[in-house]
Amino acid sequence: MLSSRPDGDDQILTTREAAKLLGIAVSTAQQWIENGALPAWKTPGGHRRVRLADVSALQRERTGLKNADSGADPLDFLPDAGSALPNREYARLNALRATGLLDSEEEVVFDRLTWLATQVTGCPIALLSLVTARRQWFKSRSGIGLPQTPRSDAFCSHTIAGSGPLVVPDALLDARFRDNPLVTGTPFVRFYAGFPLTDSGGFRLGALCVMDHEPRLLRERELRALEELTAIAAEEIRRR
């Protein structure tokens, strides 16, 4: 049974009612509330309540009827219930959407940076990735034809979970990656090094990374060069 808020005509729902309207499990609705994807408040008795208008807005996003900032799938900006960054993921995804970069055209300014990354490290592959809720999309890429991968396969998803660089000397010896499709199949990644791309709000939107088909390490000057290239890319994104 739906009821109205004391301060207006908008109906309020329980978490279970909201989940039913959204076609998701109650546990998923609870996670979305915790992530901030679904606004809610607590009654004096400690029960969660949700506005029908907020549920309807989320429904429109999920069905593609509302995405004014880019042509990307609205699900790109809807946190997964099992998000590795539950407290900030919704805000991070909103920050990514605000850049307008997702699924945008190639740009020389970013292509120069990935090319330089291959030159200063000697790695055959360099990527500038943007990590959404469900995929990593490559704003720029050098040495690889893939335009994107599922987030579940993304090394860069692990990179944005930390504040510093992620270096994987040999993916086959790393339990996190040895069964990864990008390791066991094309492009047969063995080495990875990436720095997170951080915006002005401190949100890690993606990464600038290099990969190799052979195990290896980067020298200190090569890591420093990759860090500087990442900083240039981040500064460019902040100007958007």
BAFI-3210 file (N, C-alpha, C; in Angstrom, 3 decimals, decimal comma, padded with zeros to 6 digits):
// residues 240
n [1|2|3|4|5|6|7|8|9|10|11|12|13|14|15|16|17|18|19|20|21|22|23|24|25|26|27|28|29|30|31|32|33|34|35|36|37|38|39|40|41|42|43|44|45|46|47|48|49|50|51|52|53|54|55|56|57|58|59|60|61|62|63|64|65|66|67|68|69|70|71|72|73|74|75|76|77|78|79|80|81|82|83|84|85|86|87|88|89|90|91|92|93|94|95|96|97|98|99|100|101|102|103|104|105|106|107|108|109|110|111|112|113|114|115|116|117|118|119|120|121|122|123|124|125|126|127|128|129|130|131|132|133|134|135|136|137|138|139|140|141|142|143|144|145|146|147|148|149|150|151|152|153|154|155|156|157|158|159|160|161|162|163|164|165|166|167|168|169|170|171|172|173|174|175|176|177|178|179|180|181|182|183|184|185|186|187|188|189|190|191|192|193|194|195|196|197|198|199|200|201|202|203|204|205|206|207|208|209|210|211|212|213|214|215|216|217|218|219|220|221|222|223|224|225|226|227|228|229|230|231|232|233|234|235|236|237|238|239|240]
n.u [000,850|000,705|001,666|001,298|003,744|004,005|004,629|003,807|002,444|003,731|004,197|005,279|007,475|008,219|011,371|011,080|008,844|009,874|011,910|010,370|009,048|011,240|012,120|014,075|016,097|015,398|017,688|019,441|018,250|018,617|021,391|021,768|020,610|022,418|024,664|023,909|022,615|019,897|017,919|016,999|015,401|015,264|012,686|011,360|011,308|013,386|013,145|013,696|012,664|011,413|011,083|008,518|008,889|011,662|012,228|010,930|012,486|014,897|014,097|013,658|016,255|017,386|016,068|016,875|015,691|016,518|019,361|021,155|023,739|025,498|025,859|025,972|025,099|022,629|022,998|025,688|026,222|025,059|025,546|026,802|025,407|027,335|029,537|032,968|033,647|031,710|030,913|031,547|031,083|028,753|028,856|031,323|030,766|028,900|030,580|032,237|030,369|029,792|032,020|031,602|033,074|032,822|032,434|033,048|034,504|037,719|040,668|043,405|045,033|044,906|045,638|048,295|049,426|049,090|050,637|053,149|053,451|053,948|056,400|058,159|058,239|058,644|056,738|054,348|051,641|049,384|046,951|044,261|041,942|038,452|036,454|033,410|030,287|029,926|031,781|035,079|036,062|037,981|039,333|041,548|043,855|046,729|048,355|046,519|043,398|040,948|038,050|036,917|036,328|034,621|033,960|034,548|036,749|038,732|041,906|042,322|040,189|040,958|043,069|041,874|040,828|042,724|045,020|047,462|049,943|049,297|051,081|051,750|053,840|053,890|051,174|050,271|051,202|049,795|047,123|044,808|044,578|045,335|043,470|042,113|040,352|041,747|044,293|044,528|043,676|043,532|044,499|046,647|047,905|050,665|052,199|051,428|051,039|049,742|048,436|046,065|043,546|042,734|040,163|039,249|037,725|038,732|037,964|038,559|038,620|039,434|042,232|045,658|047,559|050,062|050,875|052,285|053,282|054,968|056,442|057,716|059,497|059,260|061,661|062,635|062,645|061,025|058,557|058,134|057,896|055,543|053,775|053,849|052,773|050,215|049,344|049,239|047,173|045,075|044,878|044,018|041,481|040,256|039,851|037,599]
n.v [-001,184|002,133|005,323|008,885|011,491|013,634|016,239|016,708|015,541|013,370|009,897|007,484|004,709|001,434|-000,291|-002,818|-002,472|-000,611|-002,142|-004,075|-002,537|-001,761|-004,141|-005,709|-007,493|-007,305|-007,063|-005,964|-003,471|-002,395|-002,196|-000,309|001,890|002,285|002,916|005,325|005,530|005,318|007,531|007,844|007,816|007,558|006,444|007,498|005,077|003,724|002,572|002,218|004,499|005,400|007,729|007,732|009,220|009,286|006,602|006,308|008,009|006,636|004,340|005,373|006,038|003,470|002,310|003,751|006,192|008,517|010,226|012,605|013,493|012,002|009,601|007,123|003,913|003,993|002,174|002,125|003,947|003,158|001,872|-001,394|-003,907|-005,276|-003,607|-002,682|-000,319|000,834|003,135|005,448|005,004|005,643|008,462|008,691|007,596|009,461|011,657|010,754|010,596|013,309|014,323|013,837|012,261|009,546|007,110|008,959|010,726|009,906|011,606|013,656|014,675|012,822|010,502|010,994|010,767|008,037|006,896|007,969|006,714|004,056|004,433|005,398|003,358|001,029|-000,864|-002,786|-002,142|000,418|002,104|004,382|004,320|004,440|003,749|002,298|001,330|-001,181|-001,758|-001,274|001,335|002,399|005,411|006,154|004,195|002,184|-000,147|-002,180|-003,609|-003,806|-002,038|-001,857|-003,582|-005,980|-004,829|-006,666|-007,990|-006,149|-004,915|-002,302|-001,700|-002,661|-000,958|001,576|001,138|001,655|004,176|004,589|003,471|000,444|-002,425|-005,277|-007,741|-010,362|-011,708|-014,336|-015,369|-014,170|-014,373|-012,881|-012,396|-014,547|-016,248|-014,564|-013,548|-011,823|-012,517|-015,280|-015,449|-013,581|-010,250|-011,714|-010,848|-010,365|-008,653|-005,716|-002,265|000,508|003,827|005,571|007,738|010,750|012,997|016,507|016,344|014,265|011,782|008,631|008,035|006,343|004,882|005,308|003,117|000,553|-002,416|-005,686|-008,566|-010,254|-011,255|-008,714|-005,884|-002,401|000,207|002,699|005,298|004,890|004,295|006,750|008,409|007,376|008,049|010,847|011,260|010,325|012,295|014,487|013,671|013,579|016,284|017,354|016,187|017,386|019,931|019,763]
n.w [000,000|-000,963|000,284|000,965|001,251|004,112|003,364|000,778|-002,411|-003,432|-003,599|-001,165|-000,676|000,586|000,933|-000,166|-001,837|-003,651|-004,815|-006,121|-008,080|-009,582|-010,491|-009,284|-006,843|-003,311|-001,767|-003,619|-004,069|-001,540|-001,531|-003,576|-002,368|-000,280|-001,813|-002,813|-005,198|-005,221|-003,745|-000,293|002,955|006,559|008,699|011,935|013,245|012,163|009,641|006,147|003,604|000,392|-002,253|-004,704|-007,014|-007,250|-007,710|-010,165|-011,745|-011,724|-013,028|-015,580|-016,308|-016,398|-018,516|-020,619|-021,272|-020,275|-020,496|-020,618|-020,817|-022,426|-025,150|-024,067|-022,651|-020,137|-018,055|-017,702|-015,768|-013,461|-010,395|-009,707|-007,598|-006,222|-006,063|-005,883|-004,749|-002,823|-001,316|-002,724|-005,380|-006,902|-006,985|-008,250|-010,779|-011,690|-011,914|-013,963|-016,048|-016,307|-017,625|-020,291|-021,967|-022,459|-024,950|-026,886|-029,737|-031,217|-030,042|-030,744|-028,721|-026,625|-027,955|-028,542|-026,054|-025,340|-027,336|-026,688|-024,239|-024,954|-026,155|-024,158|-022,348|-023,753|-024,074|-025,967|-025,965|-025,070|-023,147|-022,618|-020,373|-019,493|-016,813|-016,399|-014,799|-015,847|-017,838|-019,316|-021,244|-024,009|-024,362|-025,723|-027,563|-028,196|-030,139|-029,878|-030,866|-029,634|-028,619|-026,132|-022,978|-020,867|-017,534|-015,590|-016,563|-016,491|-015,887|-015,190|-013,576|-011,151|-010,751|-010,293|-007,840|-006,025|-004,759|-005,859|-008,308|-010,177|-010,574|-012,363|-012,597|-013,744|-015,024|-015,061|-012,743|-010,825|-008,724|-009,043|-011,749|-013,399|-014,598|-016,201|-019,129|-020,860|-020,402|-020,744|-023,327|-026,467|-025,859|-024,775|-022,293|-020,195|-018,680|-016,807|-016,150|-014,548|-013,919|-011,926|-013,314|-012,100|-011,228|-010,610|-008,344|-006,977|-007,815|-009,227|-012,468|-014,455|-016,118|-017,154|-018,889|-019,521|-021,365|-021,801|-023,724|-022,525|-019,387|-017,198|-015,777|-014,958|-015,167|-012,761|-013,870|-016,071|-014,910|-013,677|-015,905|-017,020|-015,000|-015,183|-017,739|-017,241|-015,469|-017,186|-018,900|-017,035|-016,319|-018,722|-018,906|-016,706|-017,644|-019,147]
ca.u [000,000|001,517|001,124|001,872|004,564|003,273|004,915|003,465|001,606|004,529|004,006|006,481|007,477|009,197|012,442|010,529|007,986|010,755|012,573|009,388|008,842|012,469|012,387|015,342|015,990|015,402|019,086|020,029|017,703|019,294|022,756|021,669|020,358|023,688|025,571|023,411|021,945|018,467|017,775|016,089|015,551|014,803|011,593|011,782|011,475|014,576|012,834|014,000|011,557|011,874|010,067|008,132|009,492|013,058|012,188|010,564|013,649|015,861|013,543|013,905|017,681|017,662|015,474|017,469|014,889|017,153|020,816|021,384|025,140|026,234|025,088|026,276|024,019|022,429|023,506|027,090|026,327|024,279|026,471|026,434|025,179|028,571|030,604|034,139|033,775|030,303|030,623|031,770|030,944|027,702|029,393|032,391|030,135|028,333|031,704|032,634|029,349|029,878|033,100|031,133|034,099|032,501|031,968|033,306|035,410|039,151|041,255|044,856|045,705|045,002|046,372|049,718|049,857|049,240|051,806|054,329|053,571|054,622|057,780|059,006|058,317|058,971|055,620|053,651|050,248|049,074|045,520|043,664|040,644|037,437|035,817|032,012|029,783|029,888|032,813|036,120|036,077|039,277|039,313|042,661|044,552|047,844|048,840|045,435|042,212|039,741|037,601|036,461|036,191|033,784|034,691|035,010|038,042|039,588|042,990|042,172|039,214|041,761|043,889|041,115|040,485|043,813|045,403|048,751|050,036|049,185|052,071|051,614|055,002|053,532|049,762|050,050|051,601|048,956|045,820|043,726|044,530|045,828|042,379|041,463|040,315|042,762|045,572|044,486|043,370|043,951|045,842|047,640|048,618|051,468|052,638|050,550|051,350|048,801|048,192|044,680|043,224|041,961|039,610|039,424|037,016|039,394|037,396|039,412|037,709|039,997|043,676|046,585|048,308|050,815|050,836|053,231|052,977|055,985|056,668|058,784|059,394|059,642|062,644|062,065|062,403|059,888|057,363|057,964|057,391|054,139|053,034|053,735|051,813|048,896|049,001|048,859|045,843|044,117|044,710|043,202|040,108|039,739|039,471|036,355]
ca.v [000,000|003,329|006,466|010,154|012,187|014,711|017,554|016,790|014,496|012,259|008,683|006,892|003,255|000,678|-000,833|-003,962|-001,955|-000,016|-003,238|-004,708|-001,662|-001,737|-005,483|-006,183|-008,100|-006,353|-006,844|-005,043|-002,148|-001,934|-001,811|000,936|002,940|002,535|003,542|006,644|005,483|005,476|008,349|007,296|008,344|006,638|006,860|007,462|003,693|003,163|001,891|002,975|004,894|005,890|008,480|007,145|010,016|008,861|005,281|006,521|008,583|005,554|003,479|006,021|005,857|002,064|001,947|004,563|007,344|009,715|010,237|013,843|013,875|011,285|008,563|005,840|003,174|004,446|001,190|002,429|004,858|002,604|000,974|-002,775|-004,173|-005,789|-002,676|-002,707|001,001|001,120|004,436|006,561|004,587|006,395|009,795|008,548|007,395|010,745|012,485|010,251|011,023|014,759|014,669|013,697|011,581|008,152|006,850|010,129|010,518|009,914|012,936|013,610|014,975|011,582|009,521|011,289|010,283|006,582|006,595|008,268|005,697|002,891|004,788|005,580|002,101|-000,098|-001,814|-002,723|-001,729|001,474|002,403|005,346|003,695|005,020|002,579|002,500|000,295|-002,498|-001,967|-000,267|001,804|003,005|006,719|006,074|002,910|001,990|-001,517|-003,127|-003,255|-003,835|-000,714|-001,930|-004,928|-005,974|-004,376|-007,838|-008,406|-004,965|-004,635|-000,910|-001,661|-002,843|000,242|002,681|000,797|002,130|005,566|004,616|002,630|-001,010|-003,077|-006,728|-008,212|-011,550|-011,968|-015,770|-015,691|-013,351|-015,056|-012,008|-012,234|-015,676|-016,828|-013,471|-013,800|-011,024|-013,187|-016,622|-015,272|-012,309|-010,041|-012,489|-009,921|-010,934|-007,541|-004,540|-001,172|001,593|004,851|006,047|009,087|011,363|014,305|017,551|015,959|013,120|010,525|007,912|007,775|005,302|004,735|005,241|001,901|-000,132|-003,870|-006,418|-009,987|-010,987|-010,738|-007,726|-004,806|-001,088|000,934|003,835|006,424|004,551|004,491|008,197|008,948|006,967|008,866|012,204|011,208|010,200|013,610|015,331|013,227|013,998|017,726|017,582|015,802|018,380|021,133|019,515]
ca.w [000,000|-001,054|001,008|000,549|002,236|004,761|002,791|-000,627|-002,975|-003,921|-002,813|-000,584|-000,774|001,349|000,090|-000,898|-002,908|-004,657|-005,513|-007,007|-009,229|-010,375|-011,000|-008,723|-005,518|-002,203|-001,373|-004,598|-003,767|-000,333|-001,908|-004,329|-001,383|000,401|-002,776|-003,185|-006,495|-004,958|-002,531|000,716|004,298|007,593|009,571|013,351|013,664|011,538|008,389|004,932|002,746|-000,901|-003,009|-005,982|-008,088|-007,401|-008,337|-011,570|-012,425|-011,895|-014,071|-016,879|-016,607|-016,704|-019,800|-021,676|-021,625|-019,739|-020,415|-021,338|-020,884|-023,459|-025,812|-023,453|-022,002|-018,752|-017,106|-017,452|-014,634|-012,360|-009,692|-009,462|-006,169|-005,630|-006,371|-005,006|-004,149|-002,561|-000,730|-003,648|-006,772|-007,593|-007,242|-009,254|-012,084|-012,089|-012,339|-015,273|-017,007|-016,490|-018,551|-021,666|-022,764|-022,754|-026,318|-027,726|-030,859|-030,926|-029,936|-030,907|-027,457|-025,861|-028,757|-028,384|-024,741|-025,359|-028,175|-025,889|-023,193|-025,538|-026,489|-022,971|-021,586|-024,619|-024,104|-027,256|-025,805|-024,108|-023,153|-021,708|-020,153|-018,627|-016,212|-016,032|-013,899|-016,475|-018,859|-019,470|-022,626|-024,272|-025,021|-026,665|-027,480|-029,116|-030,154|-029,625|-031,631|-028,812|-028,175|-024,751|-022,415|-019,659|-016,346|-014,839|-017,107|-016,584|-014,953|-014,748|-012,489|-009,939|-010,590|-009,704|-006,461|-005,187|-005,015|-006,541|-009,500|-010,096|-011,424|-012,358|-013,370|-014,516|-014,726|-014,848|-011,384|-009,948|-008,590|-009,494|-013,200|-014,194|-015,375|-016,923|-020,583|-021,549|-020,141|-021,350|-024,746|-027,056|-026,419|-024,029|-021,412|-019,112|-017,842|-016,758|-015,230|-014,784|-012,914|-012,002|-013,788|-011,024|-011,592|-009,600|-007,140|-006,369|-008,310|-010,173|-013,583|-015,312|-015,942|-018,282|-018,592|-020,577|-021,261|-022,635|-023,890|-021,775|-018,027|-017,148|-014,804|-015,461|-014,382|-012,015|-014,773|-016,929|-014,081|-013,490|-017,173|-017,142|-014,034|-015,729|-018,844|-016,621|-014,933|-018,327|-019,314|-016,013|-016,446|-019,908|-018,552|-015,765|-018,372|-019,889]
c.u [000,890|000,854|001,821|002,722|003,746|003,456|004,580|002,663|002,403|004,363|005,331|006,334|008,457|010,281|011,925|009,657|008,816|011,441|011,622|009,160|010,052|012,816|013,698|015,086|016,012|016,833|019,792|019,546|018,384|020,705|022,748|021,397|021,657|024,675|025,167|022,706|020,450|018,307|016,735|016,304|015,005|013,659|012,111|011,997|012,656|014,343|013,136|012,727|012,121|010,747|009,782|008,770|010,941|013,147|011,880|011,737|014,704|015,392|013,813|015,359|017,959|017,113|015,937|016,681|015,495|018,645|021,309|022,852|025,920|025,341|025,322|025,024|023,854|022,962|024,994|027,263|025,508|025,131|025,917|026,301|026,444|029,764|031,741|034,348|032,387|030,015|030,718|031,478|029,887|028,190|030,496|031,809|029,474|029,422|032,201|031,645|029,478|030,996|032,637|032,089|033,704|031,872|032,119|034,305|036,869|039,668|042,776|045,571|045,877|045,777|047,882|050,242|050,015|050,421|053,097|054,545|054,264|056,093|058,665|059,150|058,752|057,886|054,847|052,221|050,161|047,614|045,224|042,220|039,758|036,593|034,399|031,580|029,890|030,994|033,948|036,175|037,356|039,113|040,433|043,349|045,645|048,302|047,785|044,185|040,937|039,328|037,195|036,494|035,172|034,611|035,251|036,368|039,107|040,648|042,792|041,116|039,916|042,609|043,117|040,674|041,569|044,184|046,710|048,767|049,775|050,187|051,933|052,757|054,689|052,114|049,481|050,428|050,772|047,557|044,667|043,527|044,851|044,747|041,615|041,480|041,342|044,160|045,620|044,186|043,873|043,552|046,970|048,531|049,392|051,900|051,651|051,116|050,424|048,704|046,748|044,592|042,281|041,467|039,770|038,715|037,634|038,848|038,321|038,526|038,160|041,489|044,403|047,507|049,087|050,761|051,884|052,815|053,956|056,085|057,817|058,581|059,742|060,715|061,991|061,753|061,240|058,570|057,085|057,405|055,914|053,260|052,821|052,750|050,388|048,433|048,575|047,454|044,773|043,855|043,839|041,730|039,480|039,303|038,152|035,157]
c.v [001,239|004,444|007,732|010,742|013,308|016,051|017,632|015,602|013,291|011,049|008,163|005,378|002,669|000,202|-001,996|-003,499|-001,333|-001,097|-003,900|-003,871|-001,650|-003,099|-006,049|-006,822|-007,015|-006,041|-005,886|-003,625|-001,559|-001,458|-000,496|002,113|003,302|003,254|004,964|006,676|005,707|006,263|007,762|008,021|007,320|007,258|006,885|006,052|003,001|002,428|002,806|003,280|005,576|006,642|007,778|007,905|009,607|007,481|005,432|007,084|007,514|004,574|004,064|005,886|004,439|001,659|002,845|005,785|008,639|009,507|011,441|014,125|013,162|010,249|007,200|005,212|003,683|003,461|001,375|003,226|004,397|001,586|-000,432|-002,999|-004,648|-004,895|-002,755|-001,371|001,502|002,525|005,599|006,225|005,385|007,801|009,745|008,410|008,681|011,688|012,060|010,703|012,512|015,166|014,642|012,930|010,178|008,017|008,068|009,786|010,493|011,354|012,817|013,802|013,719|010,511|009,751|010,708|008,765|006,178|006,850|007,225|004,442|003,187|004,851|004,300|000,911|-001,155|-001,679|-002,194|-000,621|001,852|003,559|004,901|004,547|003,858|002,919|001,386|-001,093|-002,761|-000,980|000,061|002,598|004,311|006,803|004,734|002,856|000,542|-002,566|-002,656|-003,197|-002,433|-000,688|-003,379|-004,857|-005,508|-005,553|-008,331|-007,316|-004,908|-003,230|-000,762|-001,858|-001,596|001,353|002,384|001,248|003,552|005,681|003,711|001,164|-001,596|-004,580|-007,288|-009,420|-011,965|-013,439|-016,209|-014,925|-013,957|-014,204|-012,052|-013,487|-016,353|-015,784|-013,763|-012,996|-011,596|-014,539|-016,580|-013,932|-011,145|-010,719|-011,586|-010,700|-009,836|-006,388|-003,523|-000,012|002,551|005,330|007,480|009,721|012,743|015,288|017,232|014,764|011,779|009,912|007,383|006,621|005,238|004,920|004,079|001,415|-001,626|-004,483|-007,876|-010,875|-010,427|-009,733|-006,801|-003,499|-000,496|002,154|005,005|006,161|004,713|005,973|008,835|008,606|007,782|010,284|012,261|011,099|011,549|014,563|014,974|013,691|015,497|018,077|017,272|016,848|019,655|020,967|020,086]
c.w [000,000|-000,278|000,547|001,649|002,845|004,066|001,313|-001,086|-003,442|-002,998|-002,286|-000,572|000,231|000,390|-000,747|-002,063|-004,031|-005,483|-006,509|-008,254|-010,160|-010,965|-010,511|-007,364|-004,444|-001,771|-002,324|-004,356|-002,533|-000,650|-002,669|-003,400|-000,672|-000,505|-003,123|-004,520|-006,352|-003,655|-001,581|002,030|005,273|008,387|011,009|013,871|013,023|010,239|007,200|004,153|001,509|-001,590|-004,335|-007,146|-008,325|-008,049|-009,827|-012,357|-012,697|-012,962|-015,449|-017,284|-017,069|-018,063|-020,932|-022,059|-021,121|-019,638|-021,192|-021,584|-021,971|-024,083|-025,221|-022,862|-020,575|-017,726|-016,829|-016,164|-013,433|-011,628|-009,548|-007,959|-005,473|-005,874|-005,360|-004,298|-003,756|-002,073|-001,710|-005,105|-007,527|-007,933|-008,293|-010,654|-012,591|-012,572|-013,717|-016,341|-017,319|-017,446|-020,000|-022,561|-023,197|-024,137|-027,225|-028,823|-030,384|-030,902|-029,939|-029,577|-026,607|-026,625|-028,670|-027,073|-024,722|-026,235|-027,396|-024,795|-023,715|-025,787|-025,249|-022,156|-022,428|-024,656|-025,418|-027,173|-024,760|-024,267|-022,215|-021,533|-019,262|-018,119|-015,762|-015,084|-014,512|-017,495|-018,659|-020,952|-022,838|-025,052|-026,040|-026,482|-028,543|-029,006|-029,878|-030,367|-030,815|-028,396|-026,711|-024,285|-021,284|-018,460|-015,565|-015,319|-016,992|-015,492|-014,359|-013,663|-011,151|-009,670|-009,899|-008,275|-005,488|-005,567|-005,783|-007,743|-009,178|-011,076|-011,241|-013,202|-014,245|-014,129|-014,459|-013,436|-010,348|-009,911|-009,070|-011,001|-014,010|-015,025|-016,173|-018,428|-021,370|-021,349|-020,851|-022,843|-025,228|-026,153|-025,625|-023,166|-020,350|-018,138|-017,939|-015,774|-015,556|-013,612|-013,047|-012,505|-012,775|-011,435|-010,430|-008,296|-006,430|-006,822|-009,355|-011,307|-014,470|-015,081|-017,261|-017,973|-019,800|-020,288|-022,175|-022,676|-023,128|-020,361|-018,039|-015,951|-015,498|-014,558|-013,743|-012,940|-015,711|-016,177|-013,887|-014,752|-017,367|-016,188|-014,563|-016,895|-018,313|-016,074|-016,043|-018,801|-018,325|-016,087|-017,639|-019,614|-017,627|-016,458|-019,112|-019,158]
res [m|l|s|s|r|p|d|g|d|d|q|i|l|t|t|r|e|a|a|k|l|l|g|i|a|v|s|t|a|q|q|w|i|e|n|g|a|l|p|a|w|k|t|p|g|g|h|r|r|v|r|l|a|d|v|s|a|l|q|r|e|r|t|g|l|k|n|a|d|s|g|a|d|p|l|d|f|l|p|d|a|g|s|a|l|p|n|r|e|y|a|r|l|n|a|l|r|a|t|g|l|l|d|s|e|e|e|v|v|f|d|r|l|t|w|l|a|t|q|v|t|g|c|p|i|a|l|l|s|l|v|t|a|r|r|q|w|f|k|s|r|s|g|i|g|l|p|q|t|p|r|s|d|a|f|c|s|h|t|i|a|g|s|g|p|l|v|v|p|d|a|l|l|d|a|r|f|r|d|n|p|l|v|t|g|t|p|f|v|r|f|y|a|g|f|p|l|t|d|s|g|g|f|r|l|g|a|l|c|v|m|d|h|e|p|r|l|l|r|e|r|e|l|r|a|l|e|e|l|t|a|i|a|a|e|e|i|r|r|r]
***
